[in-house]
Every structure is written in C-alpha cells, then in structure tokens.
Amino acid sequence: MPEAPLPEKYYYLGRSCSGVFQLLHSQAEGQESRLLHHMDNSRPLARSGLMGRTAPFGLATCLAFALVPIQPLGDHMVELLLAAVISVLIIGAVVLFPWDKHSSYLQAIPPLAFFAVIPFLRQAEGGAGSGYGLLALLPILWLALYGTRFQLTLAIATLITVFAVPIVMLGEPRYPPTEWRRVLIWASLGPLIGFTVQRLVTEIRRLVARLNEVARLDALTGMPNRRAWDEELTRELSRAQRSGKPVSVAVLDLDNFMAFNDVNGHRAGDQFLKDVAAACDEQIKDIDLIARYGDDEFALLLTDCALDEAHAVVERVRRRALEDQTCSVGLACWDRSETAEELVTRANNMLDEVSKAKADRAALVKLGFYGQVAR
C-alpha cells in the first residue's frame, strides 16, 4: 500500500532540518580534516604545522634551561654551555633544514640527537641525582607520536645507553653502582610508555582514516558524495592539464522524483536511488567516477572523454540504468582554463536549460548541444 504524501508544512520542516544537518556535517568535516592533517606522521618536520607539533617539546626544553640558574652550578658551566649549544643546533636544524626534500627516516635525527643534551645537563647538576633525566621522555614521546617502531626502539636503546654509560665511564661518587637500578627502571618504563603511546596513536590514525573514508561516501548509495566529487574533480583537472586529455562532466537530475516517492513510498525511492547508482556505475569506465551530487542528482566525471563521446555515455546510462524513469542532464567539457567550480556551474546551467524543455532531456543532441565545449 503506497504511503500517503506528507503535508506541505512537513516538507518545508524537513528541508530546514536538512540544511541544519548539512551545516553541522560541513563543520565536522573541517574538524576531521584538521585532525587527519595533525595526525599525519609521515613528515613530522614538514613546514606545514611544524610549530604546533614542536611547541610542547620546545617549551619543555626551554623550561629545563630556565630552571638551571636556580641550581648550584659549581664548576660545571662548561657542561651547561655544551648542552645549550647542542639544543640550539637541534632547534636550528629543525627550523632551517629542508626536511621535505629528504628521506622521512632522516627526521628521526633531531629527537635522537637530543639524547646528547641529557648527560651534560645531569653532569651540570651533580650527576645521578639530577632531575634532568626526565627530559629523556621527550624524544621517546616524539618518536612514539611521529616515528616508526624501529625508530622508537632505537630511541629506547639510546635512552638506556645514556643512563648506563656514565656509571661505567665516570663511576663514583657522581654515578655509584646503585644507579643500575635507575637504568633498569628506565629500561622498563621507556618501552612501556613509548610503545603504549605509539599503539594508541596508531589506533587513532586508523580510526581517523576510516572516518575520512566514510566522510567521502554517501550513506544511502555507498557511492562517493559531493565532498569526494569536488576533491577528485580538482585532481583530475590537474592531471588533464598535464596530459592534454579531455575531461567531461555530466549532472543527472531524476525527473519528478518527489512524485515517485509520494506514489511508491520513501523506501521504494531509496531503493531506486541505490539501483540507479549501481547501474550507472556499471556503465562507466573504472577510471571514471559517479557521485551522488544531491537528493535526486548524480554527477559523472568522464576522464579522457570528449563531448560527443560523453553524449554517448549519458545515453547509455539513461537507457540501461533509468529504464522507464526520465532524467534531465547537463553536460560540459572542460575548456582547459576554467576552474572545477566553473566547469560544474556550466554543467548545472545547461541542466537548468534542459529542465525547461519539458521532455525526456537525456537526448541532449536533439536539444541543441547544451554541452558545448566553449562558453
């Protein structure tokens, strides 16, 4: 039994709620994009976002040096100066060296080099009893957040070495044999803290990547959504600019889809959209893209496809995917100078012209080549 059509006031209420949900969704997408960018560990010393990533570690280091004058330095000013020089060199390398142009593995050098600062600070404060040993956590945490498992393992081995070597090389009274207990504690805490943080960060990245994937899919049809369409179209135009191949886009609007819902019910309407999306996907090349562009609109990105061929593709889609349902179609072939937004706008303008024809608007050739190449 068909569902009764909803009163008009409920229709406008639904449209208003839809607008609110779209606004909230766009804000969530922005937050998700920023989180994904922040969680990217492939190039932690890249210029983009460098200040945000390094600021907490830099502040902790500066605080350590700021507290040094409070301690009795004695005859260990040289060790303090060496620690300061190494720290300045590390900061300078982080800021000035072009890390983007070199292997990502090299980006583990600054945190590993920071271990050289810790022995000098400990020695300047009196040896084994120094509180500056806690600074060893900084490179451990950095590599747990942004490094590989191998780099983190190397950092933990370096940490143990930093605490063990003074006991062997310098000995009493500053580094008595009882300090081996401290070495064992660090040998236990270092892996526990480092690998636990790294596991949590890896899981968060996996969840963020999954969220990023889901955010680019239409929940009903499983096809790419408007966001994925915008991103892929921009990339495809960049590729076409380099290769010189044509790119066409088509915007399909299902005719009288609201009436279809009123007669057959919303469940039938949802199923129809799924069937149309799946059938359209079967009619295009693997390198092409179909996306759900609106409530009852689909967009086709046809790569290496001139306008005449795009007409044939659209006709094939209309004939095999839509069956008895008619549609309006706007076609446009990229003119090699317009932006992605301008290209889609031109296709939408042609869709509006076709919609005014009040006929089966898929046969665009008969309607005067609304999908012309030039404006």
C-alpha positions in Angstrom: 0.0 0.0 0.0 1.6 3.3 -1.0 2.4 5.8 1.7 0.3 8.9 2.0 2.1 12.1 1.0 3.2 14.3 3.8 1.6 17.7 4.3 3.5 20.6 2.8 4.5 22.1 6.2 6.4 18.9 7.0 8.2 19.1 3.7 9.5 22.6 4.5 10.4 21.5 8.0 12.4 18.6 6.6 14.2 20.9 4.2 15.1 23.3 7.1 16.4 20.4 9.2 18.3 19.1 6.2 20.1 22.5 6.0 21.0 22.4 9.6 22.4 18.9 9.3 24.4 19.9 6.2 25.9 22.8 8.2 26.9 20.6 11.1 28.3 18.0 8.7 30.4 20.5 7.0 31.8 21.7 10.3 32.5 18.1 11.3 34.3 17.5 8.0 36.5 20.5 8.7 37.4 19.3 12.2 38.1 15.8 10.8 40.3 17.2 8.1 42.4 19.2 10.6 42.7 16.2 12.9 43.8 14.0 10.0 46.4 16.6 9.0 47.7 16.8 12.5 47.9 13.1 13.0 49.9 12.6 9.8 53.3 11.2 10.9 55.0 10.7 7.5 56.7 14.1 7.6 56.6 15.4 11.2 59.2 18.1 10.5 57.4 19.4 7.4 56.9 23.2 7.3 53.1 22.9 7.5 52.0 22.5 11.1 55.6 22.4 12.4 55.1 25.0 15.1 52.1 23.1 16.5 53.9 19.8 16.7 57.2 21.1 18.1 56.0 23.8 20.5 55.3 21.5 23.5 58.7 19.9 23.2 60.4 23.2 22.7 58.7 24.7 25.8 59.7 21.8 28.0 63.4 22.2 26.8 63.3 25.9 27.4 61.8 25.4 30.9 64.6 23.0 31.8 67.3 25.6 30.9 65.3 28.4 32.6 65.5 26.4 35.9 69.2 25.7 35.7 70.3 29.0 37.3 68.3 28.0 40.4 70.6 25.1 40.9 74.2 25.4 42.3 76.4 25.1 39.1 79.8 24.8 40.8 82.5 24.1 38.2 80.1 22.7 35.6 79.4 25.7 33.5 81.1 24.1 30.5 78.7 21.1 30.6 75.7 23.6 30.7 77.1 25.5 27.7 77.6 22.4 25.7 74.0 21.3 26.5 72.8 24.7 25.4 74.8 24.7 22.2 73.6 21.2 21.2 70.0 22.3 21.9 70.4 25.4 19.7 71.9 23.3 16.9 69.0 20.9 17.1 66.4 23.7 17.0 68.2 25.4 14.1 68.3 22.1 12.2 64.6 21.6 12.8 63.7 25.1 11.6 66.2 25.6 8.7 67.0 22.2 7.2 64.8 21.3 4.2 63.4 18.0 5.7 60.7 17.8 3.0 63.3 17.2 0.3 65.0 14.2 2.1 64.0 10.8 3.3 61.5 10.7 6.1 63.9 8.4 8.1 66.2 11.4 8.5 63.5 13.2 10.5 64.4 10.9 13.5 67.8 12.6 13.8 66.8 15.7 15.9 64.9 13.7 18.6 67.7 11.1 18.8 70.3 13.9 18.9 68.5 15.4 21.9 69.8 12.5 24.0 73.2 14.1 23.8 71.9 17.1 25.8 70.8 15.0 28.8 74.2 13.8 30.0 75.6 17.3 30.1 72.6 18.6 32.0 72.8 15.8 34.5 76.5 16.4 35.0 76.0 20.1 35.4 73.5 19.5 38.2 75.6 17.0 40.1 75.3 13.6 38.4 72.9 10.8 39.1 70.7 12.8 41.4 69.8 15.3 38.7 66.2 15.7 37.8 67.0 16.4 34.2 67.0 12.7 33.4 63.2 13.1 32.9 64.0 15.0 29.7 64.7 11.6 28.2 61.0 11.2 27.8 60.8 14.0 25.2 62.4 12.1 22.3 60.6 8.9 23.4 57.3 10.7 23.2 58.1 12.4 19.9 59.0 9.2 18.2 56.0 7.4 19.8 53.8 10.1 18.2 55.6 10.6 14.8 58.2 7.9 14.4 58.3 4.3 13.3 58.5 1.3 15.5 62.2 0.8 14.6 63.0 4.5 15.4 61.3 4.2 18.7 63.2 1.0 19.5 66.4 2.8 18.6 65.5 5.7 20.9 64.8 3.4 23.8 68.2 1.7 23.3 69.8 5.2 23.3 68.0 6.1 26.5 69.4 3.1 28.3 72.8 3.9 27.0 72.6 7.5 28.2 72.0 6.3 31.8 74.4 3.3 31.7 77.5 4.8 30.2 78.2 7.4 33.0 78.1 4.6 35.5 80.8 2.6 33.6 82.9 5.6 32.4 82.7 8.0 35.3 81.6 5.9 38.3 81.6 7.1 41.8 80.9 9.5 43.5 78.6 11.0 41.0 77.4 7.7 39.4 77.5 5.0 42.1 76.7 1.3 41.3 73.3 1.8 42.8 72.4 3.8 39.7 72.0 0.5 37.8 68.5 0.4 39.4 67.7 3.6 37.6 68.9 2.1 34.4 66.6 -1.0 34.9 63.7 1.3 35.7 64.2 3.3 32.5 64.6 0.0 30.6 61.2 -0.9 31.8 59.4 2.4 31.7 60.8 3.5 28.3 59.3 0.7 26.3 56.1 0.7 28.3 55.5 4.4 27.8 56.8 4.6 24.2 55.0 1.5 22.7 51.8 2.2 24.6 51.6 5.7 23.2 52.5 4.5 19.7 49.8 1.8 19.8 47.2 4.3 20.9 48.3 6.8 18.2 48.3 4.1 15.5 44.7 3.2 16.5 43.6 6.8 16.4 45.2 7.2 13.0 43.4 4.1 11.8 40.0 5.4 13.1 40.6 8.9 11.6 41.5 7.3 8.2 38.3 5.3 8.4 36.3 8.4 9.3 37.9 10.2 6.4 36.8 7.4 4.1 33.3 7.3 5.4 33.0 11.1 5.2 33.5 10.8 1.4 30.8 8.2 0.8 27.1 8.7 0.5 25.4 6.8 3.3 22.4 5.6 1.2 24.0 4.5 -2.1 27.6 3.8 -1.0 28.9 6.0 -3.8 31.2 8.9 -3.4 29.5 12.0 -2.1 29.7 15.7 -3.0 32.9 16.2 -1.0 34.7 13.3 -2.7 33.4 14.6 -6.1 34.9 18.1 -5.5 38.3 16.7 -4.5 38.5 14.1 -7.3 37.4 16.6 -10.0 40.1 19.1 -8.9 42.8 16.3 -9.1 41.5 15.1 -12.5 41.6 18.6 -14.0 45.2 18.9 -12.8 46.1 15.6 -14.4 44.3 16.6 -17.6 46.2 19.9 -17.7 49.5 17.9 -17.8 48.3 15.2 -20.2 46.2 17.3 -22.5 43.4 14.8 -22.4 39.7 16.0 -22.4 37.5 15.8 -19.4 33.7 15.9 -19.4 31.2 16.1 -16.5 27.5 15.3 -16.5 24.9 16.2 -13.9 21.8 14.0 -13.9 18.7 15.0 -12.2 15.9 12.4 -11.9 12.6 13.9 -13.1 9.7 14.0 -10.7 11.5 12.0 -8.1 9.4 13.6 -5.3 6.2 12.3 -7.0 7.8 8.9 -7.3 8.3 8.9 -3.5 4.7 10.0 -2.9 3.3 7.2 -5.1 5.7 4.4 -4.2 6.9 5.3 -0.7 10.2 6.5 0.6 11.6 3.0 0.9 11.0 2.4 -2.7 12.5 5.8 -3.5 15.7 4.9 -1.6 16.0 1.6 -3.3 15.5 3.2 -6.7 18.4 5.6 -5.9 20.6 2.6 -5.0 19.7 0.8 -8.2 20.3 3.9 -10.3 23.7 4.5 -8.7 24.8 0.8 -9.1 23.5 0.7 -12.7 25.3 3.9 -13.6 28.5 2.7 -12.1 28.3 -0.4 -14.4 28.1 1.8 -17.5 31.2 3.9 -17.0 34.9 3.1 -17.1 36.8 2.1 -14.0 38.7 5.3 -14.1 35.5 7.4 -14.3 33.6 8.5 -11.2 29.9 8.6 -10.3 28.9 10.6 -7.2 25.6 11.4 -5.5 25.5 15.1 -6.0 22.2 16.0 -4.4 19.0 14.4 -3.2 18.0 13.2 -6.6 21.1 14.2 -8.6 24.1 12.2 -9.7 27.3 13.6 -11.2 29.5 11.8 -13.7 33.2 12.5 -14.1 34.3 11.2 -17.5 38.0 11.1 -18.0 39.7 11.2 -21.4 36.2 11.8 -22.8 35.3 14.5 -25.3 31.8 15.9 -25.6 30.5 13.6 -28.4 31.7 10.5 -26.5 30.2 11.9 -23.3 26.8 12.2 -25.1 27.0 8.5 -25.9 27.9 7.6 -22.3 25.0 9.6 -21.0 22.6 8.0 -23.4 23.8 4.5 -22.5 23.4 5.3 -18.8 19.9 6.7 -19.4 18.8 3.6 -21.5 20.3 0.9 -19.2 20.1 2.4 -15.8 17.0 4.5 -15.7 14.6 2.3 -17.8 11.2 4.0 -17.6 12.3 6.9 -15.4 13.3 10.1 -17.3 16.1 12.5 -16.3 17.5 15.8 -17.1 21.2 16.0 -17.9 23.6 18.9 -18.2 26.9 18.2 -20.0 30.1 20.2 -20.2 33.6 19.5 -21.5 36.4 21.3 -19.8 37.8 24.2 -21.8 41.3 23.9 -20.2 41.1 27.3 -18.5 38.1 27.2 -16.1 38.2 26.0 -12.5 36.5 22.9 -11.3 33.7 25.0 -9.8 33.2 26.9 -13.0 33.0 23.7 -15.0 30.3 22.2 -12.7 28.4 25.5 -12.8 28.4 25.4 -16.5 27.0 21.9 -16.5 24.4 22.9 -13.9 23.4 25.9 -16.1 22.9 23.5 -19.0 20.9 21.2 -16.8 18.6 24.2 -15.9 18.1 24.9 -19.6 17.4 21.2 -20.3 14.9 21.0 -17.5 12.9 23.9 -19.1 12.4 21.8 -22.2 9.8 19.6 -20.5 10.7 16.5 -22.4 12.9 13.5 -22.0 16.0 15.6 -21.6 18.7 12.8 -21.8 18.9 13.0 -25.6 20.9 16.2 -25.4 22.0 16.2 -29.0 18.4 16.8 -30.1 18.2 19.9 -27.8 21.0 21.9 -29.4 24.2 20.7 -27.8 23.8 22.2 -24.4 27.1 20.6 -23.5 29.2 22.7 -25.8 33.0 22.9 -25.2 33.3 26.7 -25.4 31.3 29.0 -23.2 
